[in-house]
Amino acid sequence: MGFGYFVAVTALDRDLPSLGAAWAGFWIATVGTVTAVVPILLGKASVLYTFYPPLTGSVFYYLGVLLVVIGSWIWVALMGAAMVGWKREHPGRPVPLAMFATVANAILCLWTTAGADVELLFQVIPAAMGWKETVDVGL
């Protein structure tokens, strides 16, 4: 995320669309990292990043991972907004290659984390909290 912000500022030669949102994303991801690491260190999240139902770890591990992903989505939105803003100011000019690659990476990040978050929200976290007794492993 930090490298993406650096690329956006230097390649586009303009400020980020929202420095406050960038810091919010950073802090959300940081809180998520700490929330996820504590159960790992305590041995209560041996499932790691597989999210392999029906195995379940601590609900705090899953909530932490969810926060990390939400923090990264703020970065995705800011990268897209930075590129759109630059294109509006420079119609007809090609986007600098470094920024194009960063936005492509951000879109891939969004695409790949969307499925993981849906699984976390609707299957894994409810099972880890005891709200569901079974997990649809086929889904």
N, C-alpha and C positions, 0 to 999 in steps of 0.2 A: 504494500500500500504506500509506504513512504517513497519508494523508488518511482511509483506511478505519479505521485504528487510532484516529485522533482522533475520528471519528464514533462508533465503538463505545464509547469511554470517555465521551464527553460526552453522547451521546444516551441511552445506557443508564444513565449515572451509576454505573458500576461499573468495576473493573479488568478488564484483558484476562484471558482464561483462562490464558494462559501468556506472560509477558513474555520468558522465555528462548527460547521457540519463535519469538516475533516477531523477536527479535534474530538467531536462527539463520537465519530466512528472509531477513532483511536481508543478512546476511553471505554467504549462499549466492548471492543475487542479485547482490551487489556483486562477488564473485569471478567469477561468470559474465559480468557486464558487462565487466570488465577482460579476461577470457579471450577474449571475442568481439571487443572493440575492437582489440586488438593486431593480429590478422590483417587487420582492415579497414584499419587505418592502414598496414599493410605491403603492401596491394594484393592480398592472398591470399584475399579473401572478397568478390569483386565480385558475388556472387549475392544479397547482402543478405537481406531477410526473405522472399524468394520461395520458397526451398527448391525451386528449379525443376530437378528431375532431368531430364536426365542431367548438367546443369552441377553441378559440385561445387567447393566452396571448401576452405579449410583445415579439418581435423578440429577444430582448437582453436576455430574460429568456431562450429561446430555444438555442440560440448561446452559452450561458454560460453552459447549461447542455451538449451540444455537446462537448465543450472543456473539461469538467470534464471527460467525457467518453473517449475522445482521450488521455488525460493524463493517464487514467487507462490502456489503451491499451499498452502504453509504459511499464508499470509495468508488464502486461501480457507477453510481449515479453522478458523482462529481466528475469522473473521467468523461462520461457521456456529455454532461452539461458543459464542461470545458471545451470539448471539441465542437459541439454545436454552436457555442458562443463565438469561437474563433472562426468557424465557417460563415457565420452571419456577418462578421466584420471583414472577412476576406473572401467574398463570393468569387467563384471561378478558380481560386488557387487551390492546389492540392494540399492536403493536410501533411504536415511534417511526418516522415516515416516513423520516427520514434513514438509520436503520439498515436498514429494509426495502429501501430503494434500494441501499444498500451491499452487502447480502447478495445482492440480485438481480444486481448487477454482478459480484460474486464468482462466482456460479454461471455467469454468461455467460463470465467469464474462464476458468473451469475447462473449460467445454464447448468453447470455441474453441481452447484450447491443447492439449487432449487429442489431437486429430488431428495437430497439428503435432509433438507429442512422439512419437507412434507412428511417424510418418513418419521423424523423426530417428533414433529407436532402431533401427528395423528395415530402413530403406532407405538413408538418406542417410549416416549415420555409418559403417555397414559399407562403403559404397562409397568414402567419403572415406579410410578406413583401408586400402583395397585388399583387404578381405576378400571383396568381391563385385565381379565384373567388370561386371555389368549391373545396371540399376535398372529395376524394373517401373513405367514411367511411367503406365500405365493404372491401377495400384493407387493 
